[in-house]
Amino acid sequence: VYKRQALSRLFRCPLVFEVRDIWPAAAVSAGQLRADGRAFQLGRRLETYMYRCADHITCVARPMRDYLTQYTKKPVTVVYNGIGNDAAREAEEREPQRPNNSPKTLLYAGNLGHVQQLDLLLRAVHELSDEPKFADWQVQLLGAGAQRAKLQELSAELALQERVRFLDAVPRDEAASLMAQADVLYLQLMHDETMGRTIPSKLFDYLVAARPILAGLTGEGGEIAASTGANVVFPPGDLEGLKSGLRTVVDQLPALNDQASRNRQLVLEKFTRRQASQVLREVFQSCVKPV
């Protein structure tokens, strides 16, 4: 950090600071730091120092921009995460699928970590297991992470071995194929002020798969998911809300399927790396003083 600032001054060039997570607050949310600890306090000093030193700041969501403007008078621009150009081309060439799985699948693909609260999903599945509408549904958890072993233990404790499958992490293109074949995709970030200020990049991978999504998100991420009519959004961290969301996606799956292509359309229109690169180019141009 200090080297970059020094280089900026040495070569008399502007410094653009990119914020993808609100650190160190995000580390507190993930259980990696204590809010009353010395490391957090030092992190906050470094955070505000970088805001002061930057000539321009970029971030990945509107609520994050609103947070940053409380600590700096420097310009802040939202440069959204999105899908890569190769993924966008492949998505444009690929016809959206309408899976006919037996059993039907609800797939989570990504990090099995603390902030995803996948234990809540397992508890919801357990409490709904006696309802006939869920008899032919299976949950698949694809990926690795710090909580994987605990989730497997919880699955065994709740006797969910027939309803929940743990799949090993696979290359990105294979994961994209599995997402496109799922009946419903699942995503949640814990209910937390810091998490509510970001948009999980996984949401864009899900949208381009053109499948219905059950999303436990707040903030701009929840707004994006709700905007297409293909997805069901529930309050994160809310077991009853999650159970209600599961019932809704099962009951309304044909109608959600009819709208699922709009997920892909949205991400191709607004959330690709090509578009993000154009915004970032404009940021750089705004920082360069005419000779």
Secondary structure, 3 states (H helix, E strand, C coil): CHHHHHHHHHCCCCCEEECCCCCCHHHHHCCCCCCCCHHHHHHHHHHHHHHHHCCEEEECCHHHHHHHCCCCCCCEEECCCCECHHHHHHHHHCCCCCCCCCCEEEEEECCCCCCCCHHHHHHHHHHHCCCHHHCCEEEEEECCCCCHHHHHHHHHHCCCCCCEEEECCCCHHHHHHHHHHCCEEEEECCCCCCHHHCCCCHHHHHHHCCCCEEEECCHHHHHHHHCCCCCEECCCCCHHHHHHHHHHHHHCHHHHHHHCHHHHHHHHHHCEHHHHHHHHHHHHHHHCCCC
